[in-house]
Amino acid sequence: MDSHDIEKQPAFIASDELSQSSRDSPLEQSSGEKISPSLPYKATGVLGRLRYYEDVLDRKLGVEAQGPERVLPENRNPPNQLLMAFVWASGTMNLSCFATGFLGWDFGLSLKQSILITIFATLLGSMLTAWCATLGPATGLRQVSIARYSFGWWPSKLIAFLNVVEQLGWSSVGCITGGLALSAVSDGHVSLVLGVVIIAVMGLVFSFIGLRAVFKYEEFAWMVFFVIFMIIFGETASKADNSTPSALTGSTLAGTVLSLIAIIYGSSASWSSIVSDYYVHYPENTSKVKVFVLTTLGITLPTCIGMIAGNCVGSTMGINSTWADTYEDDGLGELIQTILYPRGFAKFILVLLVLSGIGMNCIAIYSAALSIQQFARPLQAVPRFIWTIAVFIGILLLGVAGRDHLLAVLENFLSLLGYWNTAFFVILFTEHYLFRKGSIANYDLTAWNTPSRMPVGIAGGLAFVMGIVGCVLGMVQTWYVGVIAKEIGDYGGDIGNQLAFVFTLVTYIPVRYWELKKFGR
């Protein structure tokens, strides 16, 4: 062992029993000695003092002090099981989904084609996420920590890094759409930049407090947004253009359909790398079928509601010049004020829709902070609330920078998410069923934070890289079209996810067999 490698220093190795917060009473060391909880003491050093203040915030305000440590069965506080659906319903039924629905029109597809693609691609992406969710209650681990059992210690750090980038992107999209709505409802008195800042701050408040606050908000917020989208359907569905066919034909139509599938699939599959973060407090014996079904429905139905509403309104852009000009010149928020009536009621709806971005931001900020802590064990010593603030600053910068390019951000960002999450899913799924026989008993859960007891990572790392190679060959982005993708139609067809799936699978299986034979872990 290299004495200079801080990642391997004993001071940073904690067993499950000692990794719990001192507030979980009583704790038991491996020797069997009981540790009674005590009041926080003001430790010396910068990190010690930060930990002290974090503990004070937890006791006074309920600010969560627990980091990415495994939640032991005896320390769990199970929330309502319906939250497996509600947390995603509140996080996905928002203005960002509504805006994504416009991409069907933007790509030149008919309304019927856009709706069918939305339903199919959303369901497919949601099922990937839902399967990953089933590992949460059984292990008590966050998703990045679970990935260590297939990726290995070092490659899993790349997943933690990508997770942070992903959640920063999701939050910035939520801030942009919420900022557009705030700017519109104020008749321009609130600038888009200020609107982005306000939405980011509102998401920060819930994420700063922790999982309890996130759950409390998500449990009820979806009801409000469901009513709002039903109103949008009621006032706009009759004006949707369901008669104009797509002008695209042949391979160009096929390529465009593939590209839209990749984007919408990516929006739902992207939760797979964080989903178990929200399931660690459910009992170990929680039904996997229930977890899978509730998570799938909790993502699919709300996402489809928001996106199909966007499909309907987007389809009118070619026949309603007033709506089209408003959208082009003044943005999404002003368009909503135009399509809903009376205007005073439209402003009220917009105010409520502003809150829809908070649900997504709560999830994204909370998981991004946890992912930073799982990137390296020394970072776990820094309190979660510090990383939450750091993530908040990153969101502000991205949101302000991308505020005038919403559709371009959605088109490129969402499909990029799908690519790497496909490779991520394939590796976890294959490891679980082929190499661990589908049983949690074959996971040494006490080893989650010990590099020497994790896979070496050659198979996971190489398979993930090959999956990225596949997606590069098959991707369609505004800035790059892969060499295989460009052969499909006039504008290319996005098959990045399909190639990522195949490349990852055919690499992981043989290399993992070799890795187990060579290293025994």
KOLKEDREN-42132 format. One record per atom (N, C-alpha, C): x, y, z; residue in one letter. Coordinates in steps of 0.05 Angstrom, whole numbers, plus 5000, padded with zeros to 4 digits. Layout:
BEGIN
XYZA/...
***
This chain:
BEGIN
501749765000M/500050005000M/501850255000M/501050434983D/502650684981D/501750865004D/503650925021S/502951095045S/502251375038S/502851455013H/502151725005H/499451744990H/498151514986D/495651504972D/493351554992D/492351794993I/490351865013I/487851705010I/487251604985E/484851444981E/485051184997E/487451095004K/487750835017K/488450855047K/488451095057Q/489151135085Q/487051025103Q/487750885125P/485850765143P/483950975155P/484851215158A/483151415171A/480651465155A/480651395130F/478351445113F/476651195109F/477450975122I/475950725119I/474150695143I/471550695138A/469550665160A/467850425154A/467350265175S/465450045172S/462650155171S/460749975163D/457950065163D/457150155191D/458050015211E/457150075238E/458050355247E/460450425238L/461550685247L/460950915228L/459750845205S/459251055185S/456651195190S/455051095207Q/452551235213Q/452951475231Q/451151655229S/451351905245S/451151835274S/452451995291S/452451945319S/449651985331S/447752085315R/445052125325R/443451875325R/444451655310D/443051405309D/443851255335D/442051235353S/442751135380S/441450865385S/443050685399P/445950705403P/447350575379P/449950635375L/451450515354L/453150285366L/453950105349E/455449875359E/457949835341E/460249835354Q/462749775340Q/462949485335Q/465049405319S/465449125314S/466148965339S/467149105359S/467848965384S/465348915401S/463049035393G/460649005409G/460149225429G/462049405431E/461849625450E/459649825441E/457949905459K/455850105452K/456950385455K/456050545436I/456850825437I/454350995441I/454251135461S/451851305466S/452151565451S/449851665441P/449951915426P/450652135445P/451952335436S/452752565452S/452152815438S/452053025453L/451553285440L/453953365424L/453553515403P/455853595386P/457953755402P/460453705396Y/462553865408Y/463954015386Y/465054245393K/466354415373K/469154315368K/469454155346A/472054035339A/473954255329A/476454175329T/478454365318T/478854315289T/480154505275G/480654475246G/478254565230G/478654625205V/476554725188V/474354515184V/475154265176L/473054065172L/471653985198L/473153975220G/471853915245G/469754125253G/470354375249R/468454585255R/466054575237R/466554515211L/464354495192L/462454265200L/463654035209R/462053815218R/460453885243R/461654045260Y/460254135284Y/457854295277Y/458254495258Y/455954665250Y/453854505235Y/454754305220E/452754135206E/451053985226E/452353885248D/450853735268D/448953925283D/449754165287V/448054365300V/445654425283V/446154455256L/443954515238L/441954275237L/443054035239D/441253805239D/439453795264D/440653865287R/439153855312R/437154085313R/437854315303K/436154555306K/434154575283K/435054515258L/433254565235L/432654305219L/433754085228G/433353835213G/434953805187G/437053965185V/438753945161V/440253675162V/439953515141E/441053245141E/444053255141E/445253105161A/448153095163A/449352845151A/447652645146Q/448752395136Q/449652425107Q/451952305101G/453052315074G/452252065058G/454151965042P/453451735025P/453751465039P/454051455066E/454451205080E/452051015076E/452650755078R/450550565076R/448550595099R/446050585093V/443950605114V/443350315123V/444050255148L/443649985158L/440649935163L/439749685161P/436949625164P/435749735190P/437249715212E/436149805238E/436050115241E/437350255222N/437350545224N/435550675203N/433950515190R/432250625169R/429650735180R/428750945167N/426151075174N/424451075149N/422950855143P/421650825117P/419551035112P/419651175089P/417551355082P/415251205069P/413151355062N/410851245048N/411751115022N/410950865017Q/411950724993Q/410950854967Q/408751004969L/407751134945L/409551364936L/411451434954L/413451644947L/415251544925L/415351274921M/416951164899M/415851264872M/413351334872A/412151444847A/411951754849A/411251854873F/410752144876F/413252304872F/415552204882V/417952364880V/418752414851V/418152224834W/418852264805W/416552414791W/414152374800A/411852524788A/412352824792A/413152914816S/413553194821S/416053294807S/418053114803G/420553194791G/420453204760G/418453074748T/418453054719T/416153204705T/413953234719M/411653374707M/412053674710M/413553784691N/414354064694N/414654204667N/415554444668L/415854604643L/417954484625L/420054354636S/422154244620S/420954014602S/419253844614C/417953634598C/416153764577C/414753964584F/412954104565F/414654214542F/416854334548A/418554444526A/419754224509A/420453994521T/421553774506T/419453674485T/416953694492G/414853604474G/414853764448G/415954004447F/416054164423F/418054044402F/419753864411L/421853764393L/420653604370L/418353474374G/417153324352G/416453514329G/415253744335W/414653944315W/417254054303W/419154104320D/421754214311D/423154034292D/422753764296F/424053564278F/422453514253F/420053634251G/418453594227G/416653344227G/416053244251L/414353014254L/411453094258L/409552914252S/406752974257S/406052944286S/403753034294L/402953014322L/402652724331L/401452554314K/401152274321K/403852134324K/405752194306Q/408352074309Q/409752164334Q/409552424341S/410752534365S/409752404390S/407052364391I/405852254415I/406651954419I/406651804397L/407351524399L/410251484407L/412051654396I/414851644404I/415251724433I/413751924442T/413952014470T/413151784489T/411051644483I/410051434501I/412051204502I/412951114478F/414750884476F/417450934489F/418651164482A/421351224491A/421351284521A/419251414531T/419151474559T/418851214576T/417151034566L/416750784581L/419350624581L/420750614558L/423250464557L/425350574576L/425750834576G/427650964594G/426950934623G/424350944629S/423350924657S/423850644667S/423650444650M/424050164660M/426950114667M/428850244653L/431650224661L/432050334688L/430950574692T/431250704718T/429950544741T/427550434735A/426150284755A/427650034764A/428949904745W/430549664753W/432849744771W/434149964765C/436350054782C/435350124810C/432850214812A/431650284837A/431350044856A/430949814844T/430549574861T/432949504878T/435249604871L/437649544886L/437949714911L/436449934912G/436650124935G/435750004961G/433249914964P/432449804990P/434049564998P/434749394979A/436149144986A/438949194997A/440249414987T/443049464996T/443349695016T/441449885015G/441750125032G/443950305022G/444750274997L/446950434985L/445850624964L/447350844961R/446751034939R/447750904913R/446651014891Q/447050884865Q/450050874857Q/451551074862V/454451074855V/455850864871V/455150834897S/456450624913S/455650344903S/453250314894I/452450054883I/454149994858I/454650194842A/456250164818A/459050054823A/460050094847R/462749994853R/462949694851R/460749554856Y/460749264855Y/460949144827Y/460649314807S/460949214779S/463049374765S/463149634769F/465149804756F/467949774769F/467949714794G/470449724809G/470750004822G/472750024839W/473050274855W/473750514838W/475750484821W/476750724806W/474850794783W/473950614766P/472050694745P/469450814756P/468650734780S/466150844791S/466351144796S/468851244799K/469251524803K/468351684778K/468651564755L/467751694730L/464651714730L/463351514741I/460451524744I/459651754762I/461051784784A/460452004803A/460852274789A/462952294774F/463452544759F/461252604739F/460552404723L/458452444703L/455852504716L/455352384740N/452952444755N/452752734762N/454952854771V/454953134778V/454353304754V/455653244731V/455153394706V/452153364698V/451153124700E/448353074692E/446353234709E/446753234735Q/444953374753Q/445253674750Q/447653774745L/447954054740L/446354134715L/446453964694G/445054014670G/442054014674G/441053814689W/438153794694W/437154044709W/438654124729S/437854354745S/437854614729S/439954634712S/440054874695S/437654894676S/436854664665V/434454664648V/431954744664V/431754634688G/429454714705G/429455004712G/431855114716C/432055394723C/431355574699C/432255484675I/431655644651I/428655654646I/427255424647T/424455414642T/422855564664T/423655534689G/422455684710G/422955984708G/425356054700G/426056334696G/424356464674G/423956314652L/422256414630L/419356464640L/418356284656A/415656324667A/415556564685A/417556594703L/417556824721L/417757094706L/419457094685S/419757334669S/417157404655S/415757204646A/413157254632A/411057344651A/410757224674V/408657294692V/409057574704V/411557674703S/412057944713S/412058154691S/411258054667D/411158234644D/413958364638D/415958204643G/418658284637G/420058444659G/418658494681H/419958644703H/422058474717H/421658214717V/423658024727V/425257924703V/427757984701S/429357904678S/429757594679S/430357484656L/430857194654L/433057114673L/435157264674V/437457204692V/436557194721V/434957394729L/433957394757L/432057164762L/430457094742G/428656864744G/430156604748G/432356574734V/434056334737V/435156324765V/436056544776V/437156554803V/435056484823V/432656594820I/430556544840I/429756244841I/429556124817I/428855834817I/431055664829I/433555734824A/435755594835A/435855614865A/435255844876V/435255884905V/433055724918V/430655714905M/428455564917M/429055264918M/430355164897G/431154884897G/433354824918G/435155024922L/437254994941L/436154954970L/434055104976V/433055095003V/432254815011V/430754674994F/429854405000F/432154205000F/433954224981S/436254044979S/438154085002S/438454335011F/440254395033F/439354255059F/436754245064I/435754115088I/436153805086I/435653695062G/436153415058G/433753255049G/434052985051L/432052805040L/429352845051L/429152905076R/426452935088R/424953165076R/426353385071A/425053615058A/424353565029A/426153415015V/425553344987V/423053174986V/422952975003F/420552795003F/418052945010F/418153125029K/415753275037K/414653445014K/416453575000Y/415653734977Y/414453554955Y/415953344948E/415153174925E/412553024930E/411952974956E/409552814962E/407052944953E/406953214953F/404453354947F/404553524922F/406953604914A/407153804892A/405953694866A/406253434861W/405253324835W/402253374831W/400753384852M/397853424850M/397253684836M/398653894845V/398254164833V/398954164803V/401154044797F/402054044769F/400253874751F/399153654762F/397253494747F/394853654739F/393753804758V/391453974752V/392054184731V/394454304734I/395254504714I/395454394686I/396654164683F/396854044656F/394153954645F/392353874662M/389653814653M/388354064642M/388854294655I/387754544646I/388954614619I/391554574616I/392854634590I/391754454568I/391254204574F/390054024554F/387254124547F/385754204568G/382954284563G/382754534546G/384654724548E/384554974534E/385954964507E/387654764502T/389354764478T/388954524460T/388054294471A/387954054455A/386254074430A/384054224431S/382254254408S/383654414386S/385654564392K/387054724371K/389454574360K/390154334370A/392354184361A/391954094332A/394154084317D/394054014288D/394553714285D/392253564283N/392453274281N/392053174252N/392053364233S/391553294205S/393953324187S/395753494194T/398053544176T/400053324179T/400653174157P/402552954159P/405453064159P/407352894167S/410152974165S/411052984136S/412653174129A/413753194102A/416053004098A/416952884119L/419252704118L/418452424108L/420052294093T/419452024083T/421951854083T/421551594080G/423651404076G/425751404099G/428251384091S/430351364111S/430751614127S/430051844115T/430252104130T/428152104153T/425752004147L/423751984169L/424651794190L/425751564182A/426751364201A/428951474218A/430751624206G/432951744221G/431951954241G/429952114233T/428952314251T/427452184274T/425951974269V/424551824291V/426651714310V/428751594300L/430851494318L/432151704335L/432551944323S/433752164338S/431952264361S/429352284355L/427552374376L/427152164398L/427151904390I/427051694410I/429451714429I/431851774418A/434251794435A/434052014455A/432852244447I/432652464465I/430652414487I/428352314480I/426252264500I/426952034519I/428051824507Y/429051604523Y/431151704543Y/432951874534G/435051974552G/433952134575G/431652264571S/430552424593S/429552254616S/428652004610S/427651824631S/429851634641S/431551544623A/433751364631A/435751504648A/435951774647S/438051914661S/437751904691S/435451834701W/435151804730W/436351544741W/437151364723S/438051104732S/440651114749S/442151324745S/444751344760S/444451474787S/441951554794I/441551674821I/439151564836I/437551394822V/434951324833V/435051194860V/437051024866S/437050884892S/437751074915S/438751314908D/439251514929D/436751564946D/434451524934Y/431851594947Y/430451344958Y/431751114958Y/430450864966Y/431950734990Y/433950865000V/435650735020V/434350695047V/432150835052H/430750805078H/428550605077H/427950485054Y/425850275053Y/427050015064Y/425349845075P/426349585087P/427649415065P/429449245075E/430949055057E/429048875041E/426848795054N/425048605041N/422848735025N/423048995019T/421149135002T/420848984975T/418448944966S/417948794942S/419348934918S/420948784903K/422348894880K/420248954858K/418148794856V/416148844836V/414749114842V/414149164868K/412849414875K/414649654869K/417249624876V/419149844870V/419249894840V/419449684824F/419649704795F/417149844783F/414749744791V/412249844780V/411750134788V/412050194814L/411550464823L/413550664811L/416050584808T/417950764796T/417450804766T/416850594753T/416250614724T/413850794719T/411650754734L/409250914731L/409851204740L/411351234761G/411951504772G/413551674753G/415051554735I/416551704715I/415051724689I/413851494680T/412651484653T/410151664651T/408251634670L/405751774667L/406052084668L/407452184689P/407752474690P/409352594667P/411452444659T/413152534636T/411452554611T/409852344606C/408152344582C/406052564583C/404952614607I/403052834609I/404253094600I/406553154611G/407853414605G/408753424576G/409953204566M/411053214538M/408753214517M/406653054522I/404453054503I/403053324502I/402853454524A/401853734524A/403553904506A/406153874508G/408054014490G/407753934461G/407253664457N/406753574429N/404453714417N/402253744432C/399753864422C/400154154416C/401354304434V/401854594430V/403854634408V/405954464407G/408054484386G/406854444359G/404954264356S/403754204330S/402354444318S/401554644334T/400154874324T/401955084312T/404655054316M/406455264308M/406455314278M/405655104262G/405555144233G/402955264223G/400855274240I/398255374231I/397255614247I/398555674269N/397755894286N/400056094288N/400056294270S/402356474269S/402656644295S/400456694308T/400556854333T/402056704354T/401356454358W/402756294378W/405756254370W/406156194344A/408856154335A/410656394339A/409556634332D/411156884335D/411656934365D/409656884381T/410056934410T/412256754421T/412156494413Y/414156304423Y/416956384413Y/417156464388E/419756534376E/420856784388E/419156984392D/420157244401D/420357274431D/418457154446D/418257204475D/418756964493D/418856724481G/419456494496G/417156334507G/417756124521L/415755934531L/413756054550L/414756214569G/412956324589G/410756504577G/411556674559E/409656854546E/407656694529E/408656484516L/406856314500L/404656194518L/405356094542I/403255984559I/401256194567I/402156444572Q/400256654578Q/398456714554Q/399356664530T/397756714506T/395756494501T/396556244506I/394756024499I/392555974520I/393056074545L/391156034566L/389556294570L/387056264579Y/385356504582Y/383456454606Y/382556664619P/383256944615P/386156994624P/387257234618R/390057284622R/390757284652R/389057384669G/389557374698G/389857084708G/388156914697F/388356624705F/390956504694F/391656584670A/394156484658A/396556564675A/396556804686K/398756894704K/398856714729K/396556654739F/396456484763F/397556204757F/396856094734I/397855834726I/400855844723I/401856064712L/404756084708L/406256094734L/405156234754V/406356244780V/406655964792V/404555804789L/404655534799L/406555364783L/406655404756L/408555254740L/411455314746L/411955554756V/414655624765V/415655424786V/413755344803L/414455154825L/415154884814L/414254814789S/414754554779S/417654494774S/419254704769G/422154664766G/423554604792G/422354674814I/423554634840I/423854334846I/421754174838G/421853894844G/424253754831G/424753824805M/427053704791M/429653804804M/429754064811N/432154174823N/432754044850N/430753994866C/431153864892C/432653594888C/431553434870I/432753174864I/435653204854I/436053374835A/438653404822A/440753514840A/440153714856I/442053834874I/442853644896I/440853504907Y/441453314929Y/443253094919Y/442652974896S/444252754886S/446952844876S/447153074865A/449753174856A/451653204880A/450653314902A/452353344926A/453353074936A/451552874936L/452252604945L/454352484926L/454052534900S/455952424881S/458752534885S/458852794891I/461452914897I/462852774921I/461252714941Q/462352574964Q/463252294958Q/462052174938Q/462851894930Q/465051894910Q/465952124900F/468052134881F/470752054894F/471152134918A/473652064933A/473052074962A/474151894978R/473451885006R/474252135022R/476452265015P/477052515029P/474852725026P/473352715003L/471152904999L/468852845017L/468652595028Q/466452535046Q/466752685073Q/469252765079A/469752915104A/468553195103A/468053295078V/466853555075V/463853525078V/462453675095P/459553645099P/458053675073P/455853515071R/454253525047R/453153795040R/452553965060F/451354225055F/453354405041F/455954365045I/457954515030I/457954445001I/457754184995W/457654104967W/454954194954W/452854204970T/450254294959T/450554584950T/451954744965I/452355024958I/454055044933I/456154874931A/457854874908A/456354804883A/454554604885V/452954514862V/451054744854V/449954884874F/448155114868F/449655324852F/452155384858I/453655584843I/454055484814I/454655234811G/454955124784G/452455144767G/450155094780I/447555114767I/447055394758I/447655584775L/447255864767L/448855934742L/451355854741L/453055924719L/451955794693L/451255544694L/450155404671L/447455514662L/445755574681G/443055674675G/443155944662G/444856114672V/445156384660V/446456374633V/448356194629A/449756174603A/447956054582A/446155874589G/444455744569G/441655844567G/441056064580R/438356154582R/436956224556R/438456294535D/437256374510D/437156154489D/437855904497H/438155684478H/436755434489H/434255454498L/432955234512L/432754984495L/431555004471L/431154764455L/433854634447L/435854804441A/438454694434A/439654544458A/439354654481V/440354524506V/438954254510V/436254254507L/434754014510L/435553794490L/435753884464E/436253694443E/438953554447E/440953694455N/443653584458N/444053454485N/443153584506F/443653494533F/442253224539F/439653204532L/438152974540L/439052714525L/439752744500S/440752504486S/443452414496S/445152604504L/447752534516L/447452384542L/445352454557L/444852314582L/444252024577L/442551974557G/441751694551G/444051514544G/446051614529Y/448251454520Y/449651314543Y/450651474562W/452351364583W/450651214603W/448151294607N/446451144625N/445650864614N/445650844588T/445150574576T/447450394582T/449950484579A/452250324585A/452350264615A/451650454632F/451550424661F/449550194668F/447250204657F/445150004662F/446049724654F/447149704630V/448049444620V/450049314639V/451949464649I/454049364666I/452849274693I/451149434705L/449849364730L/448149114727L/446549104706F/444648894701F/446048624696F/448148634679T/449648394673T/451148284697T/452348464713E/453748384737E/451848244756E/449448364760H/447548264780H/446547994772H/445747954748Y/444447704740Y/446347484730Y/448447564717L/450247364706L/452447284726L/453547484740F/455947424757F/455247404786F/452947524795R/452147504823R/449547354826R/448747214804K/446447034804K/443847164813K/443647434810G/441147574817G/440547584847G/442547544864S/442147534893S/443847744907S/442547904924I/443948094940I/445847954960I/445247704967A/446947554985A/449847524974A/450147554948N/452747534935N/454247804934N/453148004947Y/454448264950Y/455448284979Y/457948344983D/459048395010D/458448685016D/456248735029L/455349015033L/457049165053L/458549025070T/460349155089T/462849265074T/463249185049A/465649265034A/465249505016A/462949635018W/462149844999W/464250064997W/465750115018N/467650335019N/470550245021N/471049995013T/473749875016T/474749794988T/476649944976P/477549884949P/478549604945P/479949494964S/481249224961S/479149004960S/476749054967R/474648854967R/472648894944R/473249084927M/471549134903M/472849004879M/471348964857P/472548874832P/474849064824P/476848944810V/479149104801V/478249334783V/476249294767G/475049504750G/475949504721G/477449304713I/478349294685I/475849244667I/474249054675A/471848984659A/469949224658A/469249334681G/467349554682G/468349804667G/470949864671G/472050104658G/472250074628G/473249834619L/473549794590L/470849784576L/468949644589A/466249614577A/464949884574A/465250054595F/464050324594F/465350484572F/467950474569V/469350624548V/468350534521V/468150264517M/467150164491M/464250244486M/462650264507G/459950364504G/459950654494G/461750814504I/461951094495I/462951104466I/464750924459V/465550904431V/463150844413V/461550664421G/459050604406G/457250834403G/456850984425C/455051214423C/456251434405C/458851464405V/460051674388V/459651594358V/459851344352L/459451254325L/456551294316L/454651284335G/451851294328G/450351544336G/451651734348M/450251974358M/449552174336M/447452324341V/446752554325V/446352794343V/448252984340Q/448153234356Q/448353464336Q/447653704345T/447853934328T/450753994321T/452553904338W/455453964334W/456953724323W/455753484322Y/457153254312Y/455153034305Y/455652904282V/454052674274V/455952434270V/455452214283G/457251984282G/457351864254G/459551724249V/460051614222V/457951404214V/456851254232I/454751064226I/452051214225I/451551394243A/449051534244A/448551704219A/450651814207K/450251984183K/449351824159K/449551564160E/448651404137E/445651364136E/444251454157I/441351414159I/439951684151I/438851694127G/437351924119G/439052174113G/437652394108D/439052644101D/440352774125D/439252734149Y/440252874172Y/441552694193Y/441652434187G/442652244205G/440552124223G/441051894234G/439251764253G/440751674278G/439851754301D/441251704326D/440851424335D/442951254333I/442950984343I/445150954364I/445851174377G/447951174397G/447350984420G/444850974430N/444150804452N/444250514444N/443350444420Q/443450174411Q/446250074409Q/448050234398L/450850154395L/452150144423L/451550334440A/452650324467A/451850074482A/449349984478F/448349734491F/450049494481F/450249474455V/451649244443V/454649244450V/455949474447F/458849494452F/459449434481F/457749534499T/458249494528T/457849204535T/455749084525L/455148804532L/457248604522L/458048634497V/459948444485V/462748474497V/463248704509T/465848754522T/465848654551T/463748714565Y/463648664594Y/463748364600Y/462148204586I/461947924594I/464647774593I/465947774570P/468547624569P/470647744587P/470848004588V/472948134605V/472448094634V/469848094642R/469248044671R/469847754679R/469347564661Y/470147284666Y/473147264670Y/474647394652W/477547394655W/478447524681W/477147754688E/477847904712E/477447734737E/475247594738L/474647414761L/476647184763L/477347074740K/479246854740K/482046954748K/482747194739K/485447294744K/485747404772K/483747554782F/484047694808F/482247584830F/480147434822G/478447314842G/476447504855G/476147734844R/474147924855R/473148114833R/
***
